[in-house]
Amino acid sequence: MKKDSRNKISRRHFLASAGAAMVLPMILPGCAVGRGGRPRPSNRINLGVVGWGMQGPGNTQSFLAETDCQVVAACDLDKGHLQSALDTINDHYQNKDCTPYHDYREMMARTDLDAVMLAVPDHWHALVSTEAARRKLDIYGEKPLAKTIAEQQAIVRAVQKNKIIWQTGSWQRSQSPFHKAAEIVRNGLIGEVTRVEVGLPSGHHDFAGTAPELLQKLASLPDKITDLSKVTPGSAAWNLAVSEPPAEFDYLTWIGASKLEPYIKQRVHMNWRWNYNTGGGQLLDWIGHHCDIAHWGMDCDRSGPSEIEGHGEFPAADALWNTCTKYRIELKYPRNITMVIAGGHGDIRSGTKWIGTEGWVWVDRGGFDASNPEWKKGKSLPEELRKVKLYESRGHWRNFLDCVKSRQPTITPVETAHHSAMPGHLGLISMLVGRKINWNVEHETILHDAEATKLLTRAYRPPWRLS
């Protein structure tokens, strides 16, 4: 083990040195270039990917496009997904070199890995991330940072302790409209910020396309059901929904540390986010995007709200899809700023809007507007207005690889991901207990509310435990 550890450190130092050298003009002899013009293997970042559902394929394709990254391993609990990953990766390289894994721990034990891309359901974020950090692997991880605040805190500690590079999949920070909007706010062009509006999706969305299959089965029942959030245990509809997992899918491992529930096809792949046992609904699914941008403009990447009051509409707690379908959360921030996070409310527009004493600016995917028409011109602010210059990334996945080499923080490091997701977690807790909660930003504790405090964490099903 000691020898392996020394080898990894030497490789990491070599990559860092190579990254620093990239800023100098240099001419490489032919022998220093690998096959097809690729860098020699010693110059590449060896990457393993975990999860091939919704985000995994796209993230991996982005890394495959970078010539200084070599995807050498893939892990998934569904044999069909794993084969798809292998086919994609090996077809790209025109070889059969990518190694498949069923157990992420076995993959991470490889001594030739430098980094991992993690795209697993929320209920797996903490276990997989802390294991990778313990192995001193740099991590590209998805949002929200984890299923609970306590798990997020554990990930932050593990990343900091092991001094690894972390990039969160909050890729909007690497897009010019969001960067420009945040700089407008940070440079005081809208005056003092008084209110921030964060509009997120509402309801449920059948990402996997598996709902019609079940709804067709349910059509035979006397009571017509057209919404999976109306299906509850003990009903005829529930009995039709429950089945044995397919042989190629290791459901028992997939459910992991969460409560063991019957297998239902419509709440595993992609649609796990609509069950609080494994996901966090639209609120937690999107908080790491638009609230992340809101915090960037507010200069709150290391801060957060002190008062949180949320109201929402929920299906039955034991429903097949049970996450909040409509919600509104009001939060009090430093400098007397009020933030409103809402899904399903027409007065809060999708995206992020900062309102100040001298104007406003709004940004969303494919949309940008502002009180001053001049601010809408160009991809970035005129240089004379940029007294505060925010971190610029030339590509979210590229930024991660660059930072693996330079050992400098990414544009969305772990601490940022932690604070960006916090309002969503706290808003959900407020909705669940039915009252306003008070948050100690410095100590990250809920004040004077034992019931709410319990929701900062969750019970783990043996034998899983978070070290």
N, C-alpha and C positions, 0 to 999 in steps of 0.2 A: 504493500500500500504506500509506503514512504517513497519508493522509487517512482510509482505512478504519479504521485503528487508533485514530485520534483519535475518530472517530465512535462506535466501540464503547466506548471509555473513558467518553465523555460519557454514553452511554446507561446504562452500568453505574452511574455515579455518580448519575444521575437515579433509577434504580430503588432504589439504596441510600437516597437521600434520601426517596423516597416511602415506603419501608418504615419508616424512622424516624418519618415523619410519621403513620403509621397508628396510633400509640399515642395521638395527640391527638384529642379530639373535634372533628369538623368537619362542616360542612354543604356538600354539593357542589351547585353550580348545575346545572340540567338539561343544559347544554351540556357538562359535564364527564363525563357518563355515556355510554357507548357503546350500540350497538344491543342491545335486550333486557336493559338494565340492566347490561351488562358494563362494566368500566372502559374508558376510552379506550385505543386501541392503545398509546400511549406509556407507559401504566402496566402493561402486561402483560409477562410473561416469555415471550419467544418460545422455544419448545422444539423441538428436532429429536430424533427417535427412531431408534435404530439397532438392528435385530434384532426380528423378529416371530415368535418361536418359542414358547417356554414362558413366560418372564417378561415379554416385551415387551408383549403385549396387556393383561395385568393392570395393569402399571405405567402404561401409557398411559391406560387407563380411569381410573385414579386421578388422573392429571394433568388429564384432560378434565373431571373433576368440579370442578376448582378454577377459579373465574371469573377469576382474575388470571393464568392461564396459557393461552397459545395454542399448540397444537401445529401447527407450520407446515410440517414436513418429515418424511419417513419414508424409511428406507434398509433394503434387504434384498437378498440375493443370489438369493433365490428369487422369481420373478415372481408366483407364486401367493400367497406370504406378503405380498409388497409390495402387491398389489392388495387383499388383506384389510385391511391397515393403512390404505390410502387410503379404502376403503369405510367402515371404522369411524370414522375421523377426520372425513371429509367428511359422513357421515351425522349425526354429532353436531352439527356446525356448520351443517348444511343448506346447504353450498356445495361448491365444487370447488377450494378454495384450497390444500390440502395438496400440496406438491411432492414427487414421487417421485425417489429417487436409487438408483443401483446402487453408486456409490463413496462411501464415508463421507467421504473427503477432499474431494470436491467439495461435499458438503452442508455440511461444517464450514467451508468457505471463504466461506460466506455472511456478509455483514457485519451482517445483521439478527438473527442468532441470539444468544441470551443463555446458553442451557444445552442440554445433551443428556441423553437417557436412553439408556444403553448396556445392552443385553441380548443379548450375543453369547456364543458358546462360550468356554470358558476359554482356549483357545489363541489367541484374538483379543484378550483383555482388555488386554494391555500395549500393543499397537500402536494400538488405537483410543483408549484412554485417554490415552496420551501425546500423540497428535495433537490431541485435544480440548483438553488442557491447554496445549499449545503455542499453540493458537488462542485461549487465555484464555476458554474456555467452561466454565461451571460444570457439574459432572458428577453425575448420579445413576447409579451403577454397581453391578453385581451382585457377589455373593460366589461363590467366594473371590476375593480381590483380583486374583490372577493365577495363571497356570499354574505358575510357579516362584517361589522366594523372590527371585532376582535380578530378575525382572520386577516383582515387588511393590516392590522397592527403587527401581526406575526410575520407577514410577508415583508413589511417595511424593515422590521428588525433583522430578518434573515438576509435581505439584500445589503443592508448597511454593514452588518457584521462580517459578511464574506466579501465585501468590496467588489461586487459585481455590477455590470452595466445592465440597466433595465430600460426597456422602451415599452410604453403602453400603446395599444392599438387605437388611441384617440387621434386618428390621422388628420383630423380637421386642422390641427395646429400646423401641419405641413402644407396647407393650401393657402394661396395668396389672399382670397377674400376674407377669410377668418383672421389672418395675420394683420391685414390692413385695418379691419374693424377694431381689433383689440388695440392696435397702435393709436388709432384715433382717440380712443378712450384714455389710454395711458398717457397720452400727450396733452390731456386736458382740453381738447377741442370742444367737448360737449359741456365743459365746466365741471362742477362738482357732481359726481354721480349720486342720484337720490333714489333711483328705482331700477331694478333689473328684472326683465321678464324672460323666462325660459319656457318655451313651448315644446312639449314632447308628444309623441303619439299616444293614443288611447286604445282601449279595447284589446282584442287578441287578433293575431294574424297567423294564418296557417302556412308558415314558412315551408314546411315539409310537404305540403299538399296531401296530407293523409286524412284530413277531416271528412272529405266527401265519401270515402270508403265506409267510414263508420256511420255517417248520417244516412247512407243508403240502407245499412242494416237496421237502423233505428226506425226507418220509414214503415217497417212492418208492425210496429207497436201501435196500440190504440191512441196513446198520447203522442202527438206529433212533436218531435224535438228537432229544432233547427240550430241549436246553440249548444256547444259542448260544455259550456259553463253551467248548464242546467242538468247535467248528468251527475248523479250522486250515488254513493254506495248504498246497496240494498235494493236498488231499483232494477227493473228489467233492462233498462238501458245500460246500466253499469255492468250487469252480467254479460251483456253482449259485447261490451267494450273490452273486458278483461280476457286475456288469452295467454298461452304459453309463449315465451320469447322465442324467436327463431333460433335455430341451432347455431347459426353463424355469429350471433350477438351474445356477448357475455354480460347479460343484464345484471346479474348478482354483483359483479365487480363494478359495473357502470353506476349502480345506485350508490355504491361506495359508503361514505360515512353518514349519508342521509337515512331517514327512516325507510325501512323496507316496505315498499308498497307493491301491489300487484302490477304486473306488466301490462301497460296499455300503449299500443303503438303510437297513438296520437299525442303522447306526452314524453316521448324520448327524443329522437334526433330532431334538432332545431326547435321543436315545440316544448322542450323541457322548460323553457323560460316562462311558460304560463302555469307552472305548478310551483308553489312556494317551497316545496320540499327540495327542489333542484334549481330554481331560478328566482327572478325578482320582478317579473312582469315588464311592461313597457317603461315604467319609471326607472328601474335599475338597468334595464337594457340600454337606455338612451342617456342616462345622467352623465356618463363619461364622455359624451360628445358635447351637447349644448351647454351643460353646466360647466364643463371643462373650459369652454371658450369664455363663458361668463366670468369665471374666476380669473382667467388670463387678463381680461380687460380691467377687472377690479383690483388686480394685484393681490389676489387671495390664494395663490398656489400653496401657501403654507399657513393659511388661516381658515376661518369658517364662521358659521352663524352661532349666535348665542341663544336665540329663541327660535323654536320651530313649532308651527301649528299646522296640521294637515287634516284634510277631510277628503274622503273618497267613497266610491261605490264598489262593493265587493260581491262576488258570487258567494255561495255557501263555502265555508272554510274547507270542506272535504270534497268539493266539486272536482270534476275531472280537470277543468281549467279553472283555477281559483284565484288568480291574481287580479289586483285592482283594475277596473275597467275605465274609471273616470276619477280624476284626482286634482286637488288644488292645495298647494303648500305655500305658506307665507313664512319667510325667514328674516330675522333681524341680524344685520352684519355690522362690523365696525364702521365708523364714520356716518352712522345713522342711515345706512343703506337698507332698503327693503328689497328682498328678492321674492318673486312669485314664480313657482314652478307649477305648470299645469298641463294636463292632458285631457282633452275632451271639452275644453271651455273655449268658446268662440272668441272671447275678448283677448286671449293670449295667443299670439301668432307663433307658428312653428319657427324654431330657431332661437336666436339670442338677441335681445334688444336692451341696450343701455340708455337710460334717460337721465339727462343731467340738467343743470341750471341754465345751460346755454345751448342745448340742442339734444339730438338723439341719433343713434345709429343702430341699424338692424342687419343681421346677416343670417343666412341659412344656406343649405346646399342648393346652389343655383339661384340664389337671391341676395341682393344687397340694396339697402336703401338708407337714406340719411336726411336729416333736416336741412343740411347744406348741400346743394347740388354739386358743389366743387369737390366734395369728398368722394363722390361716386366716380370720378374720372380716374382712369389709370389703374394698374394692378397694385400700386403701392402709393403711399403718401409722398408728396414732394419732399426732397431731402431736407429742405430748410425747416420743415415742420416736425421732423423726426428727432426731437431732443432725446426722447426715450426710444431706443431701438430694441425691439424684442428679438429673441432667438429666431434665426431663420434656418429653415431646413429645406434642402433641395430635393426632398423625397423622404417619406416617413421610414421606409425600409432601408433606404440608402443611409439615412441618418443613423440608424441603429448600427449598421456595419461600420460606418466611419468612427463611431464612438467605441465600438469594440476594439478598434485599432488604437485610437488616441487615448482611451480610458477617460474621456471627458463625458459629462452628463449628456443624455439625450434630450430632445425637446420635450418629452413627456416622461420624466423619471418617476420612480416609484412613489416618492413623496407627493408629487403632483397628482398622480392617479388616486392616491389615498384621499386627499382633500377634495378632489373633484367629485368623487362618489359619495362623500360624507353627507351632503344635503339630501340625497336620495334615500340613503339608509335611515337617516334621522326622520325624514318626512314619513317614511313608511312606518317607523316605530310610533310616531305621533298618531298616525291614522289607526293603527292597531290598538293602541291603548285608549284612544278617543279623547285626547287632551293635549294641550300645549306642553312641550318639554323644554327644559333649559340645559344647555350644553356648555361645559367648561372646555374652551378651545385649547388651553394650554395643557391640561391634564387628560383631555379626551375622555371625559366621564359625563354621564347624565346626572344632574343634581336632584337630590331629594325625591327620587321616584324609583323604588325598588322594582316595580313591575316592568317599567320601561328599560331599566338597566339590564334585566335578564335577556332582553331581546338584542343586546349588543353581541351576543354569542349564540351558539346552538349546540345541542347535544350531538355527540358523535356515536354512531353505531359501531360496536366492537367488531373486529379488532382494530379498526382505524382510530388513529389519534394524531393530533397535531403536536409535534415536538416543539 
